[in-house]
Amino acid sequence: MRDRVARVLMLVIAVLLALVVLQPYVNTYLFSAREPRPVAARGDLSEYERSTIRVFETVAPSVVQVVGLSGRGPAGGEPSGSGTGFIWDAAGHVVTNHHVVENGASFVVRLASGEVLPAEVVGRAPNYDLAVLRVQRQGGLPAPVAVGSSADLKVGQTAYAIGNPFGLDQSLTTGIISALKRRLPTSGGREVADVIQTDAAINPGNSGGPLLDSVGRLIGVNTAIFSPSGTNAGIGFAIPVDVVNRVVPELIRSGRVPTPGIGILAGDETLAAQLGVNGVIVAGVVPGSPADQAGLRGVDPRAGIIGDVIVGVGDAPVRHLSDLTDRLEQTGVGNTIALTVLRDNRSRTIDVRIVDVGEQVPPNNRRP
């Protein structure tokens, strides 16, 4: 009796062991999907997804890749850099960043369709990091990007960027407007005021591409990132469209933008902060300039005198250089502006004429 029970028990154990060993093979045989699986119903896209798709499908055909070449002629030489641009008008003008085109001898534009067209630079504005090219073909181009406004933007609203990061064309990134009224130094030695900050991913190659609102209107031109590694770290900047819409037509008309100024060299803002000065220190005055004619005084290092400090323009305070240059641009070349100046701890008002100093300013000089 005991032997029979032992045999039965061993048989049961053997069967269980066999089931354990054979289970993966049995499962593979019984449950493997040897034919294409049925497609599950997706359901409706969310309104946010539909909105994002509409923005991309509407604007992406008008976004181009701008490639600079080291030589001229049919061969063109080697690529000297690339970035993004977008169609501005039906005449074939393309807007991009100045730093995208500053090192190229000739240029080509690659459309979203893959077609490559030669292009020429018709205007540059280093002070705004903007440039305009014109493709050498009339007609048959994508529609210009719709223009919006940057004056009524709100922190927190959705922002979209389309560009060619690392050469990966037609890339869409999304985010929000993180901050407004930032100041951005440019290669022209000045600062752009009211710059838009966004956390939409902007990487090398996105430069010159459009920053868009939720209905696909242009609200800025992507120009820079803040990142020690050179890749996106959630802080990108765009030139506001209100500046773009003022500068680009001037570039198309005349190839350059007047640089309103009065003929001063502005002192370093870091030094001003260390000295407790809340305004723009007049470090020097250009001989014969409107500032010189109006009697503005620069720093006298031998006497240890700071000189004049501009603390107001018109009815607005001046705390930074961009406050001054912004008001000079708003007032315009040929007009006169009233400066509030501190001299010997006393405030006085000085009227100064605004002139175009753009052609006379060496690179990297802070000379408004």
Salt bridges, closest charged atoms under 4 A:
GLU47 OE1 - ARG50 NH2 2.76
GLU47 OE2 - ARG54 NH2 3.17
ASP89 OD2 - HIS93 ND1 2.92
GLU102 OE1 - HIS98 ND1 3.96
GLU115 OE2 - ARG137 NH1 2.58
GLU120 OE2 - ARG134 NH2 2.66
ASP129 OD2 - HIS99 ND1 2.87
ASP169 OD2 - ARG110 NH1 3.45
GLU191 OE1 - ARG183 NH1 3.09
ASP194 OD1 - LYS181 NZ 3.63
ASP213 OD2 - ARG217 NE 2.75
GLU250 OE1 - ARG253 NH2 2.62
GLU269 OE1 - ARG183 NH1 3.30
GLU269 OE1 - HIS320 ND1 3.55
ASP308 OD1 - ARG343 NE 2.65
ASP315 OD1 - ARG327 NH1 3.70
GLU329 OE2 - ARG190 NH2 3.92
GLU329 OE1 - ARG246 NH2 3.75
ASP356 OD2 - ARG256 NH1 2.96
GLU359 OE2 - ARG256 NE 3.83
